[in-house]
Amino acid sequence: MSSINPTPRDYNKASVLDVVLSHAPLTRNKLIELTGLSKATVSRAVEELRSDGFVVDGGVDAVAGRGRPSTYLDVPETAGHVVGVGFGAVTTGVLVTDLRGREIGHVTVPTVEHHDVPAAGRWLVNLIAQTSASARGPLRQVVVALPAHVRDGAEVFRPADPMKIFSGRDLHRTVEKLVDAPVTFDSDANASLLQVLTDDASIHNAALFSVSSTLNFATCRDQELARGRTPAFGDIGSLSSGIDDRTLNGLLSTAGLVKFAREHGLDIERVEDLWLAPQDHRARAEILKAFTTAVTTAVSIVAVTLDPESVYFVGRLRPLVDEVLPEVRKRLEQTLPVIPRITTVSQVLGLSVARGAVHACLAMTDNRLRDALLKARSQGPRQEQAAPAF
């Protein structure tokens, strides 16, 4: 059976779908402007996408003076939904949105400690199902972001200590088997950086350190997340911090910093107790000095190897990073000809990482729908149906 190749008309329709998914609600005039296609071509594509179940009329654009008001084009909730999960060592957040990014539901819960991978997978899937209960249309994509290195969207390497059980591919297999949609794993650092890029489109080259249960790292070039060929890529935590034999992960993670504090005479149970310790406490001063050196070392490494415009810090250690940043900048000015902009980003525990995962979901879904549209010609004529056609 010979295949039928997509026509220019198919590609025009795919371009219209791309713009509608990423910019809706929008008027036809705006759609013509963004696609660069003729009015007739856009009108034909819109009607076909309406028949496919991906476009509906939204509100009406109020126009002052003469002229006909423009009807907004929108994406219906029945076109489907996506799920972003921030699966942390302490907190897990789930965010469900439609294909336009409108929130359908979210939940944030303490992460249940599991000693069995299948049980953990079932727990995650139940959480996804509960949060998606009111969603309409098919589930298009799930992205789970966790404090670890991830290869090929499935294999977990060097997760945070409380999550060592999830090393390998078993958790991904379990979740994908239970969910009727594509499932992709990623690092919490990548999800956080994606959220930063979404919030500020002017950022092109950046690096991000997630300083929480483990040190995780992400970087982008021209707004594209960098992904290495091996799990060694981005494993900055294994490098020396510049303090004795401590690695960067030994000082820029919650568990590592608590251990370091106890060894230096500061009896704390949680890393947050560092904020409460007296400013003039001798042991606290030593810890802060070591932490400052580690932050300086980490920024120096990425500054000379990746040349980012901006370096971001997120995670539970963010308040301590805020405290030492003035000294970090002062030290870097003495060693580097130009230092990047260094800043911290506040996050909503559990949900900010899930939000970044949703942005990844939407991009993947957009690409998959475009591919499906272009392949639809070889599938033969479609039957009339209320659900989206692809």
C-alpha positions in Angstrom: 0.0 0.0 0.0 1.5 3.3 -1.1 1.7 6.1 1.4 0.3 9.5 0.7 2.6 12.4 1.5 1.3 15.6 3.3 0.4 18.4 0.9 1.1 22.2 1.3 -2.5 22.4 2.6 -1.7 20.0 5.3 1.3 21.9 6.4 -0.7 25.2 6.4 -3.3 23.5 8.6 -0.5 22.3 11.0 0.9 25.8 11.2 -2.5 27.1 12.1 -2.9 24.4 14.8 0.5 25.3 16.2 -0.4 29.0 16.6 -3.9 28.3 18.0 -2.5 25.9 20.7 0.2 28.3 21.8 -1.7 31.7 21.5 -5.4 31.0 22.0 -7.7 32.8 22.5 -6.9 34.9 19.5 -8.8 36.6 16.6 -8.6 35.4 13.0 -6.7 38.6 12.1 -4.1 37.8 14.8 -3.9 34.2 13.5 -3.3 35.5 9.9 -0.6 37.8 11.3 1.2 35.1 13.2 1.1 32.4 10.5 1.8 34.7 7.6 -0.9 32.8 5.6 -3.7 34.3 3.5 -7.1 35.0 4.9 -8.7 32.3 2.7 -6.0 29.7 3.7 -6.5 30.4 7.4 -10.3 30.3 7.2 -10.2 26.9 5.5 -7.7 25.5 8.1 -9.8 26.9 10.9 -13.0 25.2 9.6 -11.1 21.9 9.2 -9.7 22.2 12.8 -13.2 23.0 14.0 -14.4 19.8 12.5 -11.5 17.9 14.0 -12.5 19.2 17.4 -9.5 21.5 18.1 -11.1 25.0 17.5 -14.2 26.6 18.8 -15.5 30.2 18.9 -14.6 31.9 22.1 -15.8 35.4 23.1 -16.2 38.5 21.0 -13.5 41.2 20.7 -15.1 44.5 21.5 -14.2 47.0 18.8 -14.6 50.7 19.3 -16.1 52.7 16.4 -16.9 51.2 13.0 -16.2 47.7 11.8 -17.4 44.3 12.7 -16.3 42.8 16.0 -13.9 39.8 15.8 -14.7 36.5 17.2 -12.0 34.9 19.3 -10.9 31.4 18.4 -10.2 29.1 21.3 -9.2 25.5 22.1 -12.0 23.5 23.7 -11.5 21.5 26.9 -12.6 18.4 25.0 -9.4 18.6 22.9 -7.6 17.0 25.8 -5.5 17.6 28.9 -2.0 17.2 30.2 -0.5 16.4 33.7 2.7 17.8 35.2 4.0 16.2 38.3 6.7 17.5 40.7 7.7 14.3 42.5 9.9 15.5 45.3 11.6 13.8 48.2 9.4 15.8 50.7 6.4 17.1 48.7 4.6 16.0 45.5 2.6 18.4 43.4 0.3 17.5 40.5 -1.1 20.1 38.1 -3.6 19.3 35.4 -4.3 21.8 32.5 -6.1 21.7 29.2 -4.2 22.1 25.9 -4.2 25.9 26.3 -2.6 25.7 29.7 -5.8 26.6 31.7 -5.7 24.9 35.1 -8.2 22.1 35.6 -7.0 21.1 39.0 -4.0 20.8 41.3 -3.0 19.1 44.5 0.1 19.2 46.8 0.7 16.4 49.3 3.5 15.1 51.4 5.5 12.5 49.5 4.7 9.1 50.9 7.8 7.0 51.7 7.7 3.9 49.6 10.0 0.8 49.8 8.4 -0.8 46.8 8.6 0.7 43.3 5.2 -0.7 42.0 3.4 0.7 45.1 5.0 4.1 44.5 3.9 4.0 40.8 0.3 3.2 41.8 0.4 6.0 44.4 1.5 8.5 41.7 -1.1 7.3 39.2 -3.9 7.5 41.8 -2.9 11.0 42.5 -2.9 11.9 38.8 -6.4 10.3 38.4 -7.8 12.1 41.4 -6.5 15.5 40.2 -7.7 14.8 36.6 -11.2 13.7 37.7 -13.0 16.8 36.2 -10.9 16.9 33.0 -12.6 16.4 29.6 -11.1 14.9 26.5 -8.1 12.5 26.3 -5.0 12.6 28.5 -2.3 13.6 26.0 0.9 13.6 28.1 2.3 13.2 31.5 5.7 14.6 32.6 7.1 13.6 36.0 10.0 15.8 37.3 12.0 14.5 40.2 15.3 15.4 42.0 17.6 13.2 39.9 19.4 12.9 36.6 17.2 11.4 33.9 18.2 9.9 30.6 16.0 9.2 27.6 13.0 10.5 29.5 12.8 7.2 31.5 16.0 6.1 33.2 16.7 7.7 36.6 20.3 8.2 37.9 21.6 9.5 41.2 18.3 10.6 42.7 18.1 12.3 46.1 19.0 9.9 49.0 15.4 9.3 50.1 14.5 8.3 46.6 17.4 5.8 45.8 14.8 3.1 45.3 13.8 4.8 42.0 17.1 4.4 40.3 16.7 2.8 36.9 13.6 2.4 34.7 11.2 0.5 36.9 9.2 3.5 38.1 8.8 4.8 34.6 7.6 1.4 33.3 5.1 1.1 36.2 3.6 4.5 35.6 3.5 4.2 31.8 1.8 0.8 32.1 -1.0 2.3 34.3 -1.5 5.5 32.4 -3.2 5.6 29.0 -0.9 8.3 27.6 2.8 8.9 26.9 4.9 9.4 30.1 8.2 11.2 30.3 10.5 11.7 33.2 12.8 14.7 33.7 14.8 16.4 36.3 13.3 19.0 38.7 16.0 21.4 37.6 15.0 21.2 33.9 11.3 21.7 34.9 12.3 24.7 37.0 14.4 26.3 34.2 11.5 25.7 31.8 9.2 27.7 34.1 11.8 30.5 34.3 12.0 30.6 30.5 8.2 30.7 30.2 8.0 33.6 32.7 10.7 35.6 30.9 11.0 35.2 27.1 14.0 37.6 27.0 16.2 34.9 28.6 18.3 33.0 26.0 21.3 31.4 27.7 21.0 30.5 31.4 21.9 28.0 34.1 19.9 26.9 37.1 20.9 25.2 40.3 18.2 23.4 42.3 19.5 23.3 45.8 17.1 21.0 47.8 17.3 17.4 48.8 20.0 17.0 46.2 21.9 19.4 44.0 20.6 19.4 40.5 21.6 21.5 37.5 20.1 22.6 34.2 21.2 24.9 31.4 19.8 26.2 28.1 21.2 27.8 25.0 18.9 29.9 22.9 16.1 28.9 25.2 16.6 25.2 24.3 17.3 23.0 27.3 20.6 21.2 27.0 20.5 17.4 27.4 23.7 15.4 27.4 24.5 12.0 25.9 25.3 10.4 29.2 24.2 10.7 32.9 27.5 12.5 33.6 26.1 15.7 31.9 25.1 18.2 34.5 26.5 16.2 37.4 28.1 19.3 38.9 27.3 18.0 42.4 30.1 15.4 42.2 32.8 18.2 41.7 34.9 19.6 44.5 33.3 22.5 46.5 36.7 24.0 47.4 36.2 23.1 51.0 38.4 20.1 52.2 37.1 16.9 50.5 33.5 18.1 50.3 31.7 17.9 47.0 29.3 20.5 45.9 26.4 18.2 46.6 27.8 17.8 50.2 27.3 21.5 50.8 24.5 22.6 48.4 22.0 20.0 49.3 19.8 19.9 52.4 21.1 16.6 53.7 24.7 17.5 53.0 24.5 20.9 54.7 22.7 19.5 57.8 25.5 16.8 58.1 28.2 19.5 57.7 26.5 21.7 60.3 26.3 18.9 62.9 30.0 18.1 62.3 30.8 21.7 63.1 28.9 21.9 66.4 25.5 23.2 65.3 22.9 20.8 66.5 20.1 21.1 64.0 17.4 18.7 62.9 16.3 20.4 59.7 18.1 22.7 57.3 15.5 25.4 58.1 17.0 25.6 61.6 19.9 27.4 60.1 17.8 30.5 59.4 16.8 30.5 63.1 20.3 30.2 64.5 21.8 33.4 65.9 23.6 35.5 63.3 26.7 35.7 65.5 26.8 32.0 66.3 30.4 30.9 65.6 29.5 27.5 64.1 26.8 29.2 61.9 29.5 31.6 60.6 31.7 28.7 59.6 28.9 27.0 57.9 27.9 30.1 56.0 31.5 30.7 54.9 31.8 27.1 53.5 28.4 27.5 51.8 29.5 30.8 50.3 32.6 29.1 48.9 30.5 26.3 47.4 28.1 28.7 45.7 31.0 30.7 44.4 32.7 27.5 43.0 29.4 26.3 41.4 28.8 29.7 39.6 32.5 29.9 38.6 32.3 26.5 36.9 29.3 27.3 34.8 30.5 30.9 34.1 33.8 29.7 32.5 32.4 26.6 30.7 28.9 27.7 29.6 29.0 31.5 29.6 25.4 32.0 30.7 23.8 35.4 30.8 22.0 34.5 34.0 22.4 31.9 36.8 19.4 31.0 38.9 19.0 29.2 42.3 15.8 27.6 43.4 14.9 25.1 46.2 14.8 24.9 49.9 18.3 26.4 50.4 17.2 29.6 48.5 17.0 31.7 51.7 20.7 30.9 52.5 21.7 31.7 48.9 20.0 35.1 49.3 22.0 35.7 52.4 25.4 34.9 50.8 24.9 36.4 47.3 26.5 39.8 48.1 29.7 38.0 49.2 29.6 35.6 46.3 29.4 38.5 43.8 32.3 40.2 45.5 34.5 37.1 45.2 33.5 36.5 41.6 34.4 40.1 40.7 37.9 39.3 41.8 38.4 36.3 39.6 36.2 36.7 36.6 36.3 39.5 34.0 32.5 39.4 33.7 30.1 37.8 36.0 26.6 36.6 35.0 23.5 37.9 36.6 22.9 35.7 39.7 19.5 35.6 41.3 17.2 33.4 43.3 13.7 32.4 42.3 10.9 31.8 44.8 8.8 28.8 44.2 5.5 27.4 45.4 6.5 24.1 47.1 5.5 21.2 44.9 3.6 23.2 42.3 6.3 25.3 40.7 8.1 22.2 39.5 4.8 20.7 38.4 4.1 23.9 36.4 7.4 23.6 34.6 6.5 20.0 33.8 3.2 21.1 32.3 5.0 23.5 30.0 7.1 20.5 28.8 3.8 18.5 28.4 2.3 21.2 26.2 5.3 21.4 23.9 5.4 17.6 23.5 1.7 17.5 22.8 1.9 20.3 20.3 4.6 18.4 18.4 2.8 15.1 18.6 -0.5 16.6 17.3 1.3 18.3 14.4 2.9 14.9 13.5 -0.5 13.2 13.8 -2.1 15.8 11.6 0.5 15.4 8.9 0.2 11.6 9.0 -3.7 11.6 9.0 -3.8 11.7 5.2 -2.4 8.2 4.9 -5.0 6.9 7.4 -7.9 7.3 5.0 -11.2 9.2 5.4 -12.2 10.0 9.0 -15.5 9.1 10.5 -17.7 11.8 12.0 -17.0 12.0 15.7 -17.5 14.3 18.7 -14.0 13.7 20.1 -10.9 15.3 18.6 -9.9 13.5 15.4 -6.3 12.9 16.3 
